[in-house]
């Protein structure tokens, strides 16, 4: 009877250790998920920064093209008039 009780007690301790290992593993997994989530947020912030940068470049290009066109029109008018 006493051996059975020791065996049960040992088994309970092992189960408890397994539960602890599972709990630790879950905590590690949730930490990994948090890291992935943070990384995704950083990536989306980077994408937003790239998109904003592209929009700024496009605006600058449009503005430059307009200026060039105006200068060309002005120069053409001068040369035609003369």
mmCIF file of the N, C-alpha and C atoms, coordinates in Angstrom:
data_MODEL
# 
_entry.id   MODEL 
# 
loop_
_atom_site.group_PDB 
_atom_site.id 
_atom_site.type_symbol 
_atom_site.label_atom_id 
_atom_site.label_alt_id 
_atom_site.label_comp_id 
_atom_site.label_asym_id 
_atom_site.label_entity_id 
_atom_site.label_seq_id 
_atom_site.pdbx_PDB_ins_code 
_atom_site.Cartn_x 
_atom_site.Cartn_y 
_atom_site.Cartn_z 
_atom_site.occupancy 
_atom_site.B_iso_or_equiv 
_atom_site.pdbx_formal_charge 
_atom_site.auth_seq_id 
_atom_site.auth_comp_id 
_atom_site.auth_asym_id 
_atom_site.auth_atom_id 
_atom_site.pdbx_PDB_model_num 
ATOM 1   N N  . UNK A 1 1  ? 0.826  -1.186 0.000   1.00 0.00 ? 1  UNK A N  1 
ATOM 2   C CA . UNK A 1 1  ? 0.000  0.000  0.000   1.00 0.00 ? 1  UNK A CA 1 
ATOM 3   C C  . UNK A 1 1  ? 0.875  1.256  0.000   1.00 0.00 ? 1  UNK A C  1 
ATOM 4   N N  . UNK A 1 2  ? 1.897  1.187  0.786   1.00 0.00 ? 2  UNK A N  1 
ATOM 5   C CA . UNK A 1 2  ? 2.787  2.334  0.907   1.00 0.00 ? 2  UNK A CA 1 
ATOM 6   C C  . UNK A 1 2  ? 3.537  2.590  -0.418  1.00 0.00 ? 2  UNK A C  1 
ATOM 7   N N  . UNK A 1 3  ? 3.937  1.524  -1.107  1.00 0.00 ? 3  UNK A N  1 
ATOM 8   C CA . UNK A 1 3  ? 4.611  1.684  -2.404  1.00 0.00 ? 3  UNK A CA 1 
ATOM 9   C C  . UNK A 1 3  ? 3.680  2.337  -3.420  1.00 0.00 ? 3  UNK A C  1 
ATOM 10  N N  . UNK A 1 4  ? 2.415  1.901  -3.376  1.00 0.00 ? 4  UNK A N  1 
ATOM 11  C CA . UNK A 1 4  ? 1.443  2.494  -4.299  1.00 0.00 ? 4  UNK A CA 1 
ATOM 12  C C  . UNK A 1 4  ? 1.268  3.985  -4.036  1.00 0.00 ? 4  UNK A C  1 
ATOM 13  N N  . UNK A 1 5  ? 1.245  4.356  -2.755  1.00 0.00 ? 5  UNK A N  1 
ATOM 14  C CA . UNK A 1 5  ? 1.090  5.756  -2.394  1.00 0.00 ? 5  UNK A CA 1 
ATOM 15  C C  . UNK A 1 5  ? 2.298  6.562  -2.870  1.00 0.00 ? 5  UNK A C  1 
ATOM 16  N N  . UNK A 1 6  ? 3.514  5.992  -2.703  1.00 0.00 ? 6  UNK A N  1 
ATOM 17  C CA . UNK A 1 6  ? 4.734  6.661  -3.168  1.00 0.00 ? 6  UNK A CA 1 
ATOM 18  C C  . UNK A 1 6  ? 4.693  6.807  -4.684  1.00 0.00 ? 6  UNK A C  1 
ATOM 19  N N  . UNK A 1 7  ? 4.238  5.741  -5.359  1.00 0.00 ? 7  UNK A N  1 
ATOM 20  C CA . UNK A 1 7  ? 4.154  5.775  -6.820  1.00 0.00 ? 7  UNK A CA 1 
ATOM 21  C C  . UNK A 1 7  ? 3.169  6.849  -7.265  1.00 0.00 ? 7  UNK A C  1 
ATOM 22  N N  . UNK A 1 8  ? 2.018  6.935  -6.583  1.00 0.00 ? 8  UNK A N  1 
ATOM 23  C CA . UNK A 1 8  ? 1.004  7.941  -6.923  1.00 0.00 ? 8  UNK A CA 1 
ATOM 24  C C  . UNK A 1 8  ? 1.562  9.332  -6.664  1.00 0.00 ? 8  UNK A C  1 
ATOM 25  N N  . UNK A 1 9  ? 2.229  9.480  -5.509  1.00 0.00 ? 9  UNK A N  1 
ATOM 26  C CA . UNK A 1 9  ? 2.796  10.786 -5.165  1.00 0.00 ? 9  UNK A CA 1 
ATOM 27  C C  . UNK A 1 9  ? 3.844  11.206 -6.204  1.00 0.00 ? 9  UNK A C  1 
ATOM 28  N N  . UNK A 1 10 ? 4.711  10.262 -6.594  1.00 0.00 ? 10 UNK A N  1 
ATOM 29  C CA . UNK A 1 10 ? 5.728  10.541 -7.607  1.00 0.00 ? 10 UNK A CA 1 
ATOM 30  C C  . UNK A 1 10 ? 5.072  10.922 -8.927  1.00 0.00 ? 10 UNK A C  1 
ATOM 31  N N  . UNK A 1 11 ? 4.026  10.181 -9.292  1.00 0.00 ? 11 UNK A N  1 
ATOM 32  C CA . UNK A 1 11 ? 3.312  10.451 -10.533 1.00 0.00 ? 11 UNK A CA 1 
ATOM 33  C C  . UNK A 1 11 ? 2.682  11.850 -10.487 1.00 0.00 ? 11 UNK A C  1 
ATOM 34  N N  . UNK A 1 12 ? 2.129  12.208 -9.333  1.00 0.00 ? 12 UNK A N  1 
ATOM 35  C CA . UNK A 1 12 ? 1.535  13.542 -9.178  1.00 0.00 ? 12 UNK A CA 1 
ATOM 36  C C  . UNK A 1 12 ? 2.602  14.621 -9.330  1.00 0.00 ? 12 UNK A C  1 
ATOM 37  N N  . UNK A 1 13 ? 3.762  14.397 -8.752  1.00 0.00 ? 13 UNK A N  1 
ATOM 38  C CA . UNK A 1 13 ? 4.844  15.370 -8.869  1.00 0.00 ? 13 UNK A CA 1 
ATOM 39  C C  . UNK A 1 13 ? 5.289  15.509 -10.321 1.00 0.00 ? 13 UNK A C  1 
ATOM 40  N N  . UNK A 1 14 ? 5.384  14.380 -11.021 1.00 0.00 ? 14 UNK A N  1 
ATOM 41  C CA . UNK A 1 14 ? 5.757  14.421 -12.436 1.00 0.00 ? 14 UNK A CA 1 
ATOM 42  C C  . UNK A 1 14 ? 4.702  15.171 -13.239 1.00 0.00 ? 14 UNK A C  1 
ATOM 43  N N  . UNK A 1 15 ? 3.431  14.907 -12.947 1.00 0.00 ? 15 UNK A N  1 
ATOM 44  C CA . UNK A 1 15 ? 2.337  15.606 -13.639 1.00 0.00 ? 15 UNK A CA 1 
ATOM 45  C C  . UNK A 1 15 ? 2.431  17.104 -13.378 1.00 0.00 ? 15 UNK A C  1 
ATOM 46  N N  . UNK A 1 16 ? 2.721  17.421 -12.129 1.00 0.00 ? 16 UNK A N  1 
ATOM 47  C CA . UNK A 1 16 ? 2.847  18.822 -11.756 1.00 0.00 ? 16 UNK A CA 1 
ATOM 48  C C  . UNK A 1 16 ? 4.020  19.472 -12.510 1.00 0.00 ? 16 UNK A C  1 
ATOM 49  N N  . UNK A 1 17 ? 5.117  18.729 -12.651 1.00 0.00 ? 17 UNK A N  1 
ATOM 50  C CA . UNK A 1 17 ? 6.259  19.235 -13.405 1.00 0.00 ? 17 UNK A CA 1 
ATOM 51  C C  . UNK A 1 17 ? 5.897  19.425 -14.878 1.00 0.00 ? 17 UNK A C  1 
ATOM 52  N N  . UNK A 1 18 ? 5.137  18.483 -15.416 1.00 0.00 ? 18 UNK A N  1 
ATOM 53  C CA . UNK A 1 18 ? 4.684  18.587 -16.806 1.00 0.00 ? 18 UNK A CA 1 
ATOM 54  C C  . UNK A 1 18 ? 3.791  19.800 -17.002 1.00 0.00 ? 18 UNK A C  1 
ATOM 55  N N  . UNK A 1 19 ? 2.907  20.017 -16.016 1.00 0.00 ? 19 UNK A N  1 
ATOM 56  C CA . UNK A 1 19 ? 2.029  21.191 -16.100 1.00 0.00 ? 19 UNK A CA 1 
ATOM 57  C C  . UNK A 1 19 ? 2.856  22.470 -16.075 1.00 0.00 ? 19 UNK A C  1 
ATOM 58  N N  . UNK A 1 20 ? 3.876  22.479 -15.223 1.00 0.00 ? 20 UNK A N  1 
ATOM 59  C CA . UNK A 1 20 ? 4.747  23.637 -15.138 1.00 0.00 ? 20 UNK A CA 1 
ATOM 60  C C  . UNK A 1 20 ? 5.471  23.854 -16.477 1.00 0.00 ? 20 UNK A C  1 
ATOM 61  N N  . UNK A 1 21 ? 5.924  22.749 -17.062 1.00 0.00 ? 21 UNK A N  1 
ATOM 62  C CA . UNK A 1 21 ? 6.607  22.837 -18.354 1.00 0.00 ? 21 UNK A CA 1 
ATOM 63  C C  . UNK A 1 21 ? 5.656  23.359 -19.429 1.00 0.00 ? 21 UNK A C  1 
ATOM 64  N N  . UNK A 1 22 ? 4.419  22.860 -19.404 1.00 0.00 ? 22 UNK A N  1 
ATOM 65  C CA . UNK A 1 22 ? 3.414  23.323 -20.375 1.00 0.00 ? 22 UNK A CA 1 
ATOM 66  C C  . UNK A 1 22 ? 3.122  24.793 -20.159 1.00 0.00 ? 22 UNK A C  1 
ATOM 67  N N  . UNK A 1 23 ? 2.969  25.195 -18.885 1.00 0.00 ? 23 UNK A N  1 
ATOM 68  C CA . UNK A 1 23 ? 2.686  26.594 -18.564 1.00 0.00 ? 23 UNK A CA 1 
ATOM 69  C C  . UNK A 1 23 ? 3.838  27.485 -19.052 1.00 0.00 ? 23 UNK A C  1 
ATOM 70  N N  . UNK A 1 24 ? 5.068  27.045 -18.798 1.00 0.00 ? 24 UNK A N  1 
ATOM 71  C CA . UNK A 1 24 ? 6.242  27.802 -19.238 1.00 0.00 ? 24 UNK A CA 1 
ATOM 72  C C  . UNK A 1 24 ? 6.261  27.914 -20.760 1.00 0.00 ? 24 UNK A C  1 
ATOM 73  N N  . UNK A 1 25 ? 5.946  26.786 -21.418 1.00 0.00 ? 25 UNK A N  1 
ATOM 74  C CA . UNK A 1 25 ? 5.920  26.776 -22.880 1.00 0.00 ? 25 UNK A CA 1 
ATOM 75  C C  . UNK A 1 25 ? 4.849  27.736 -23.406 1.00 0.00 ? 25 UNK A C  1 
ATOM 76  N N  . UNK A 1 26 ? 3.693  27.755 -22.751 1.00 0.00 ? 26 UNK A N  1 
ATOM 77  C CA . UNK A 1 26 ? 2.626  28.677 -23.155 1.00 0.00 ? 26 UNK A CA 1 
ATOM 78  C C  . UNK A 1 26 ? 3.073  30.120 -22.994 1.00 0.00 ? 26 UNK A C  1 
ATOM 79  N N  . UNK A 1 27 ? 3.746  30.406 -21.887 1.00 0.00 ? 27 UNK A N  1 
ATOM 80  C CA . UNK A 1 27 ? 4.228  31.765 -21.662 1.00 0.00 ? 27 UNK A CA 1 
ATOM 81  C C  . UNK A 1 27 ? 5.233  32.159 -22.730 1.00 0.00 ? 27 UNK A C  1 
ATOM 82  N N  . UNK A 1 28 ? 6.132  31.234 -23.085 1.00 0.00 ? 28 UNK A N  1 
ATOM 83  C CA . UNK A 1 28 ? 7.107  31.503 -24.138 1.00 0.00 ? 28 UNK A CA 1 
ATOM 84  C C  . UNK A 1 28 ? 6.398  31.744 -25.465 1.00 0.00 ? 28 UNK A C  1 
ATOM 85  N N  . UNK A 1 29 ? 5.370  30.927 -25.745 1.00 0.00 ? 29 UNK A N  1 
ATOM 86  C CA . UNK A 1 29 ? 4.612  31.096 -26.985 1.00 0.00 ? 29 UNK A CA 1 
ATOM 87  C C  . UNK A 1 29 ? 3.936  32.452 -27.019 1.00 0.00 ? 29 UNK A C  1 
ATOM 88  N N  . UNK A 1 30 ? 3.347  32.854 -25.894 1.00 0.00 ? 30 UNK A N  1 
ATOM 89  C CA . UNK A 1 30 ? 2.665  34.150 -25.880 1.00 0.00 ? 30 UNK A CA 1 
ATOM 90  C C  . UNK A 1 30 ? 3.689  35.279 -26.028 1.00 0.00 ? 30 UNK A C  1 
ATOM 91  N N  . UNK A 1 31 ? 4.890  35.099 -25.486 1.00 0.00 ? 31 UNK A N  1 
ATOM 92  C CA . UNK A 1 31 ? 5.937  36.104 -25.674 1.00 0.00 ? 31 UNK A CA 1 
ATOM 93  C C  . UNK A 1 31 ? 6.328  36.190 -27.149 1.00 0.00 ? 31 UNK A C  1 
ATOM 94  N N  . UNK A 1 32 ? 6.415  35.015 -27.792 1.00 0.00 ? 32 UNK A N  1 
ATOM 95  C CA . UNK A 1 32 ? 6.732  34.988 -29.217 1.00 0.00 ? 32 UNK A CA 1 
ATOM 96  C C  . UNK A 1 32 ? 5.646  35.663 -30.036 1.00 0.00 ? 32 UNK A C  1 
ATOM 97  N N  . UNK A 1 33 ? 4.383  35.408 -29.650 1.00 0.00 ? 33 UNK A N  1 
ATOM 98  C CA . UNK A 1 33 ? 3.263  36.041 -30.355 1.00 0.00 ? 33 UNK A CA 1 
ATOM 99  C C  . UNK A 1 33 ? 3.326  37.549 -30.195 1.00 0.00 ? 33 UNK A C  1 
ATOM 100 N N  . UNK A 1 34 ? 3.671  37.983 -28.984 1.00 0.00 ? 34 UNK A N  1 
ATOM 101 C CA . UNK A 1 34 ? 3.790  39.417 -28.731 1.00 0.00 ? 34 UNK A CA 1 
ATOM 102 C C  . UNK A 1 34 ? 4.902  40.010 -29.587 1.00 0.00 ? 34 UNK A C  1 
ATOM 103 N N  . UNK A 1 35 ? 6.018  39.290 -29.682 1.00 0.00 ? 35 UNK A N  1 
ATOM 104 C CA . UNK A 1 35 ? 7.132  39.760 -30.507 1.00 0.00 ? 35 UNK A CA 1 
ATOM 105 C C  . UNK A 1 35 ? 6.725  39.841 -31.976 1.00 0.00 ? 35 UNK A C  1 
ATOM 106 N N  . UNK A 1 36 ? 5.993  38.822 -32.439 1.00 0.00 ? 36 UNK A N  1 
ATOM 107 C CA . UNK A 1 36 ? 5.523  38.820 -33.830 1.00 0.00 ? 36 UNK A CA 1 
ATOM 108 C C  . UNK A 1 36 ? 4.563  39.975 -34.060 1.00 0.00 ? 36 UNK A C  1 
ATOM 109 N N  . UNK A 1 37 ? 3.651  40.190 -33.105 1.00 0.00 ? 37 UNK A N  1 
ATOM 110 C CA . UNK A 1 37 ? 2.674  41.278 -33.224 1.00 0.00 ? 37 UNK A CA 1 
ATOM 111 C C  . UNK A 1 37 ? 3.408  42.626 -33.289 1.00 0.00 ? 37 UNK A C  1 
ATOM 112 N N  . UNK A 1 38 ? 4.395  42.800 -32.411 1.00 0.00 ? 38 UNK A N  1 
ATOM 113 C CA . UNK A 1 38 ? 5.172  44.033 -32.393 1.00 0.00 ? 38 UNK A CA 1 
ATOM 114 C C  . UNK A 1 38 ? 5.899  44.223 -33.722 1.00 0.00 ? 38 UNK A C  1 
ATOM 115 N N  . UNK A 1 39 ? 6.464  43.109 -34.224 1.00 0.00 ? 39 UNK A N  1 
ATOM 116 C CA . UNK A 1 39 ? 7.180  43.166 -35.491 1.00 0.00 ? 39 UNK A CA 1 
ATOM 117 C C  . UNK A 1 39 ? 6.225  43.555 -36.624 1.00 0.00 ? 39 UNK A C  1 
ATOM 118 N N  . UNK A 1 40 ? 5.017  43.003 -36.603 1.00 0.00 ? 40 UNK A N  1 
ATOM 119 C CA . UNK A 1 40 ? 4.019  43.348 -37.626 1.00 0.00 ? 40 UNK A CA 1 
ATOM 120 C C  . UNK A 1 40 ? 3.666  44.819 -37.552 1.00 0.00 ? 40 UNK A C  1 
ATOM 121 N N  . UNK A 1 41 ? 3.515  45.333 -36.320 1.00 0.00 ? 41 UNK A N  1 
ATOM 122 C CA . UNK A 1 41 ? 3.176  46.747 -36.156 1.00 0.00 ? 41 UNK A CA 1 
ATOM 123 C C  . UNK A 1 41 ? 4.306  47.615 -36.702 1.00 0.00 ? 41 UNK A C  1 
ATOM 124 N N  . UNK A 1 42 ? 5.561  47.212 -36.400 1.00 0.00 ? 42 UNK A N  1 
ATOM 125 C CA . UNK A 1 42 ? 6.699  47.961 -36.923 1.00 0.00 ? 42 UNK A CA 1 
ATOM 126 C C  . UNK A 1 42 ? 6.723  47.911 -38.444 1.00 0.00 ? 42 UNK A C  1 
ATOM 127 N N  . UNK A 1 43 ? 6.433  46.715 -38.999 1.00 0.00 ? 43 UNK A N  1 
ATOM 128 C CA . UNK A 1 43 ? 6.406  46.569 -40.451 1.00 0.00 ? 43 UNK A CA 1 
ATOM 129 C C  . UNK A 1 43 ? 5.334  47.454 -41.059 1.00 0.00 ? 43 UNK A C  1 
ATOM 130 N N  . UNK A 1 44 ? 4.152  47.483 -40.438 1.00 0.00 ? 44 UNK A N  1 
ATOM 131 C CA . UNK A 1 44 ? 3.076  48.305 -40.993 1.00 0.00 ? 44 UNK A CA 1 
ATOM 132 C C  . UNK A 1 44 ? 3.441  49.784 -40.861 1.00 0.00 ? 44 UNK A C  1 
ATOM 133 N N  . UNK A 1 45 ? 4.150  50.152 -39.794 1.00 0.00 ? 45 UNK A N  1 
ATOM 134 C CA . UNK A 1 45 ? 4.606  51.539 -39.657 1.00 0.00 ? 45 UNK A CA 1 
ATOM 135 C C  . UNK A 1 45 ? 5.613  51.869 -40.749 1.00 0.00 ? 45 UNK A C  1 
ATOM 136 N N  . UNK A 1 46 ? 6.507  50.897 -41.036 1.00 0.00 ? 46 UNK A N  1 
ATOM 137 C CA . UNK A 1 46 ? 7.488  51.102 -42.103 1.00 0.00 ? 46 UNK A CA 1 
ATOM 138 C C  . UNK A 1 46 ? 6.800  51.238 -43.449 1.00 0.00 ? 46 UNK A C  1 
ATOM 139 N N  . UNK A 1 47 ? 5.776  50.415 -43.678 1.00 0.00 ? 47 UNK A N  1 
ATOM 140 C CA . UNK A 1 47 ? 5.030  50.500 -44.934 1.00 0.00 ? 47 UNK A CA 1 
ATOM 141 C C  . UNK A 1 47 ? 4.355  51.852 -45.063 1.00 0.00 ? 47 UNK A C  1 
ATOM 142 N N  . UNK A 1 48 ? 3.813  52.337 -43.948 1.00 0.00 ? 48 UNK A N  1 
ATOM 143 C CA . UNK A 1 48 ? 3.163  53.642 -43.949 1.00 0.00 ? 48 UNK A CA 1 
ATOM 144 C C  . UNK A 1 48 ? 4.186  54.737 -44.262 1.00 0.00 ? 48 UNK A C  1 
ATOM 145 N N  . UNK A 1 49 ? 5.381  54.618 -43.677 1.00 0.00 ? 49 UNK A N  1 
ATOM 146 C CA . UNK A 1 49 ? 6.439  55.599 -43.927 1.00 0.00 ? 49 UNK A CA 1 
ATOM 147 C C  . UNK A 1 49 ? 6.854  55.576 -45.397 1.00 0.00 ? 49 UNK A C  1 
ATOM 148 N N  . UNK A 1 50 ? 6.967  54.377 -45.963 1.00 0.00 ? 50 UNK A N  1 
ATOM 149 C CA . UNK A 1 50 ? 7.347  54.248 -47.379 1.00 0.00 ? 50 UNK A CA 1 
ATOM 150 C C  . UNK A 1 50 ? 6.264  54.854 -48.266 1.00 0.00 ? 50 UNK A C  1 
ATOM 151 N N  . UNK A 1 51 ? 4.996  54.570 -47.938 1.00 0.00 ? 51 UNK A N  1 
ATOM 152 C CA . UNK A 1 51 ? 3.873  55.098 -48.719 1.00 0.00 ? 51 UNK A CA 1 
ATOM 153 C C  . UNK A 1 51 ? 3.876  56.626 -48.670 1.00 0.00 ? 51 UNK A C  1 
ATOM 154 N N  . UNK A 1 52 ? 4.081  57.180 -47.479 1.00 0.00 ? 52 UNK A N  1 
ATOM 155 C CA . UNK A 1 52 ? 4.120  58.632 -47.314 1.00 0.00 ? 52 UNK A CA 1 
ATOM 156 C C  . UNK A 1 52 ? 5.270  59.221 -48.110 1.00 0.00 ? 52 UNK A C  1 
ATOM 157 N N  . UNK A 1 53 ? 6.423  58.537 -48.051 1.00 0.00 ? 53 UNK A N  1 
ATOM 158 C CA . UNK A 1 53 ? 7.600  59.008 -48.774 1.00 0.00 ? 53 UNK A CA 1 
ATOM 159 C C  . UNK A 1 53 ? 7.340  58.998 -50.290 1.00 0.00 ? 53 UNK A C  1 
ATOM 160 N N  . UNK A 1 54 ? 6.678  57.944 -50.782 1.00 0.00 ? 54 UNK A N  1 
ATOM 161 C CA . UNK A 1 54 ? 6.342  57.859 -52.211 1.00 0.00 ? 54 UNK A CA 1 
ATOM 162 C C  . UNK A 1 54 ? 5.414  58.991 -52.616 1.00 0.00 ? 54 UNK A C  1 
ATOM 163 N N  . UNK A 1 55 ? 4.423  59.272 -51.762 1.00 0.00 ? 55 UNK A N  1 
ATOM 164 C CA . UNK A 1 55 ? 3.482  60.347 -52.064 1.00 0.00 ? 55 UNK A CA 1 
ATOM 165 C C  . UNK A 1 55 ? 4.212  61.687 -52.145 1.00 0.00 ? 55 UNK A C  1 
ATOM 166 N N  . UNK A 1 56 ? 5.150  61.912 -51.212 1.00 0.00 ? 56 UNK A N  1 
ATOM 167 C CA . UNK A 1 56 ? 5.922  63.155 -51.223 1.00 0.00 ? 56 UNK A CA 1 
ATOM 168 C C  . UNK A 1 56 ? 6.758  63.261 -52.493 1.00 0.00 ? 56 UNK A C  1 
ATOM 169 N N  . UNK A 1 57 ? 7.388  62.147 -52.889 1.00 0.00 ? 57 UNK A N  1 
ATOM 170 C CA . UNK A 1 57 ? 8.215  62.136 -54.100 1.00 0.00 ? 57 UNK A CA 1 
ATOM 171 C C  . UNK A 1 57 ? 7.343  62.428 -55.327 1.00 0.00 ? 57 UNK A C  1 
ATOM 172 N N  . UNK A 1 58 ? 6.158  61.794 -55.371 1.00 0.00 ? 58 UNK A N  1 
ATOM 173 C CA . UNK A 1 58 ? 5.240  62.025 -56.491 1.00 0.00 ? 58 UNK A CA 1 
ATOM 174 C C  . UNK A 1 58 ? 4.830  63.487 -56.563 1.00 0.00 ? 58 UNK A C  1 
ATOM 175 N N  . UNK A 1 59 ? 4.516  64.069 -55.407 1.00 0.00 ? 59 UNK A N  1 
ATOM 176 C CA . UNK A 1 59 ? 4.135  65.482 -55.392 1.00 0.00 ? 59 UNK A CA 1 
ATOM 177 C C  . UNK A 1 59 ? 5.276  66.367 -55.880 1.00 0.00 ? 59 UNK A C  1 
ATOM 178 N N  . UNK A 1 60 ? 6.489  66.056 -55.427 1.00 0.00 ? 60 UNK A N  1 
ATOM 179 C CA . UNK A 1 60 ? 7.655  66.829 -55.867 1.00 0.00 ? 60 UNK A CA 1 
ATOM 180 C C  . UNK A 1 60 ? 7.868  66.698 -57.370 1.00 0.00 ? 60 UNK A C  1 
ATOM 181 N N  . UNK A 1 61 ? 7.722  65.483 -57.880 1.00 0.00 ? 61 UNK A N  1 
ATOM 182 C CA . UNK A 1 61 ? 7.887  65.244 -59.310 1.00 0.00 ? 61 UNK A CA 1 
ATOM 183 C C  . UNK A 1 61 ? 6.832  66.006 -60.114 1.00 0.00 ? 61 UNK A C  1 
ATOM 184 N N  . UNK A 1 62 ? 5.570  65.927 -59.667 1.00 0.00 ? 62 UNK A N  1 
ATOM 185 C CA . UNK A 1 62 ? 4.491  66.646 -60.362 1.00 0.00 ? 62 UNK A CA 1 
ATOM 186 C C  . UNK A 1 62 ? 4.774  68.143 -60.380 1.00 0.00 ? 62 UNK A C  1 
ATOM 187 N N  . UNK A 1 63 ? 5.193  68.651 -59.232 1.00 0.00 ? 63 UNK A N  1 
ATOM 188 C CA . UNK A 1 63 ? 5.486  70.079 -59.116 1.00 0.00 ? 63 UNK A CA 1 
ATOM 189 C C  . UNK A 1 63 ? 6.638  70.463 -60.056 1.00 0.00 ? 63 UNK A C  1 
ATOM 190 N N  . UNK A 1 64 ? 7.680  69.645 -60.088 1.00 0.00 ? 64 UNK A N  1 
ATOM 191 C CA . UNK A 1 64 ? 8.829  69.912 -60.953 1.00 0.00 ? 64 UNK A CA 1 
ATOM 192 C C  . UNK A 1 64 ? 8.437  69.865 -62.420 1.00 0.00 ? 64 UNK A C  1 
ATOM 193 N N  . UNK A 1 65 ? 7.617  68.896 -62.795 1.00 0.00 ? 65 UNK A N  1 
ATOM 194 C CA . UNK A 1 65 ? 7.172  68.772 -64.186 1.00 0.00 ? 65 UNK A CA 1 
ATOM 195 C C  . UNK A 1 65 ? 6.366  69.996 -64.593 1.00 0.00 ? 65 UNK A C  1 
ATOM 196 N N  . UNK A 1 66 ? 5.488  70.455 -63.694 1.00 0.00 ? 66 UNK A N  1 
ATOM 197 C CA . UNK A 1 66 ? 4.696  71.655 -63.984 1.00 0.00 ? 66 UNK A CA 1 
ATOM 198 C C  . UNK A 1 66 ? 5.609  72.853 -64.203 1.00 0.00 ? 66 UNK A C  1 
ATOM 199 N N  . UNK A 1 67 ? 6.610  72.999 -63.339 1.00 0.00 ? 67 UNK A N  1 
ATOM 200 C CA . UNK A 1 67 ? 7.543  74.120 -63.478 1.00 0.00 ? 67 UNK A CA 1 
ATOM 201 C C  . UNK A 1 67 ? 8.296  74.048 -64.803 1.00 0.00 ? 67 UNK A C  1 
ATOM 202 N N  . UNK A 1 68 ? 8.739  72.841 -65.155 1.00 0.00 ? 68 UNK A N  1 
ATOM 203 C CA . UNK A 1 68 ? 9.477  72.647 -66.413 1.00 0.00 ? 68 UNK A CA 1 
ATOM 204 C C  . UNK A 1 68 ? 8.575  72.999 -67.600 1.00 0.00 ? 68 UNK A C  1 
ATOM 205 N N  . UNK A 1 69 ? 7.332  72.531 -67.550 1.00 0.00 ? 69 UNK A N  1 
ATOM 206 C CA . UNK A 1 69 ? 6.378  72.828 -68.634 1.00 0.00 ? 69 UNK A CA 1 
ATOM 207 C C  . UNK A 1 69 ? 6.149  74.327 -68.759 1.00 0.00 ? 69 UNK A C  1 
ATOM 208 N N  . UNK A 1 70 ? 5.978  74.986 -67.627 1.00 0.00 ? 70 UNK A N  1 
ATOM 209 C CA . UNK A 1 70 ? 5.770  76.442 -67.655 1.00 0.00 ? 70 UNK A CA 1 
ATOM 210 C C  . UNK A 1 70 ? 6.983  77.158 -68.250 1.00 0.00 ? 70 UNK A C  1 
ATOM 211 N N  . UNK A 1 71 ? 8.184  76.720 -67.854 1.00 0.00 ? 71 UNK A N  1 
ATOM 212 C CA . UNK A 1 71 ? 9.407  77.321 -68.390 1.00 0.00 ? 71 UNK A CA 1 
ATOM 213 C C  . UNK A 1 71 ? 9.513  77.079 -69.893 1.00 0.00 ? 71 UNK A C  1 
ATOM 214 N N  . UNK A 1 72 ? 9.191  75.869 -70.314 1.00 0.00 ? 72 UNK A N  1 
ATOM 215 C CA . UNK A 1 72 ? 9.245  75.545 -71.747 1.00 0.00 ? 72 UNK A CA 1 
ATOM 216 C C  . UNK A 1 72 ? 8.249  76.390 -72.530 1.00 0.00 ? 72 UNK A C  1 
ATOM 217 N N  . UNK A 1 73 ? 7.025  76.502 -72.025 1.00 0.00 ? 73 UNK A N  1 
ATOM 218 C CA . UNK A 1 73 ? 6.008  77.313 -72.686 1.00 0.00 ? 73 UNK A CA 1 
ATOM 219 C C  . UNK A 1 73 ? 6.469  78.759 -72.786 1.00 0.00 ? 73 UNK A C  1 
ATOM 220 N N  . UNK A 1 74 ? 7.039  79.251 -71.700 1.00 0.00 ? 74 UNK A N  1 
ATOM 221 C CA . UNK A 1 74 ? 7.512  80.641 -71.661 1.00 0.00 ? 74 UNK A CA 1 
ATOM 222 C C  . UNK A 1 74 ? 8.625  80.841 -72.700 1.00 0.00 ? 74 UNK A C  1 
ATOM 223 N N  . UNK A 1 75 ? 9.561  79.895 -72.754 1.00 0.00 ? 75 UNK A N  1 
ATOM 224 C CA . UNK A 1 75 ? 10.668 79.986 -73.707 1.00 0.00 ? 75 UNK A CA 1 
ATOM 225 C C  . UNK A 1 75 ? 10.175 79.868 -75.152 1.00 0.00 ? 75 UNK A C  1 
ATOM 226 N N  . UNK A 1 76 ? 9.218  79.010 -75.378 1.00 0.00 ? 76 UNK A N  1 
ATOM 227 C CA . UNK A 1 76 ? 8.665  78.842 -76.723 1.00 0.00 ? 76 UNK A CA 1 
ATOM 228 C C  . UNK A 1 76 ? 7.983  80.131 -77.162 1.00 0.00 ? 76 UNK A C  1 
ATOM 229 N N  . UNK A 1 77 ? 7.230  80.744 -76.288 1.00 0.00 ? 77 UNK A N  1 
ATOM 230 C CA . UNK A 1 77 ? 6.543  81.997 -76.614 1.00 0.00 ? 77 UNK A CA 1 
ATOM 231 C C  . UNK A 1 77 ? 7.555  83.072 -76.976 1.00 0.00 ? 77 UNK A C  1 
ATOM 232 N N  . UNK A 1 78 ? 8.640  83.141 -76.213 1.00 0.00 ? 78 UNK A N  1 
ATOM 233 C CA . UNK A 1 78 ? 9.676  84.146 -76.463 1.00 0.00 ? 78 UNK A CA 1 
ATOM 234 C C  . UNK A 1 78 ? 10.299 83.926 -77.843 1.00 0.00 ? 78 UNK A C  1 
ATOM 235 N N  . UNK A 1 79 ? 10.641 82.710 -78.143 1.00 0.00 ? 79 UNK A N  1 
ATOM 236 C CA . UNK A 1 79 ? 11.324 82.436 -79.406 1.00 0.00 ? 79 UNK A CA 1 
ATOM 237 C C  . UNK A 1 79 ? 10.384 82.627 -80.598 1.00 0.00 ? 79 UNK A C  1 
ATOM 238 N N  . UNK A 1 80 ? 9.100  82.316 -80.415 1.00 0.00 ? 80 UNK A N  1 
ATOM 239 C CA . UNK A 1 80 ? 8.135  82.493 -81.498 1.00 0.00 ? 80 UNK A CA 1 
ATOM 240 C C  . UNK A 1 80 ? 7.875  83.976 -81.717 1.00 0.00 ? 80 UNK A C  1 
ATOM 241 N N  . UNK A 1 81 ? 7.746  84.702 -80.641 1.00 0.00 ? 81 UNK A N  1 
ATOM 242 C CA . UNK A 1 81 ? 7.470  86.135 -80.746 1.00 0.00 ? 81 UNK A CA 1 
ATOM 243 C C  . UNK A 1 81 ? 8.617  86.879 -81.429 1.00 0.00 ? 81 UNK A C  1 
ATOM 244 N N  . UNK A 1 82 ? 9.808  86.477 -81.116 1.00 0.00 ? 82 UNK A N  1 
ATOM 245 C CA . UNK A 1 82 ? 10.977 87.164 -81.685 1.00 0.00 ? 82 UNK A CA 1 
ATOM 246 C C  . UNK A 1 82 ? 11.188 86.694 -83.118 1.00 0.00 ? 82 UNK A C  1 
# 
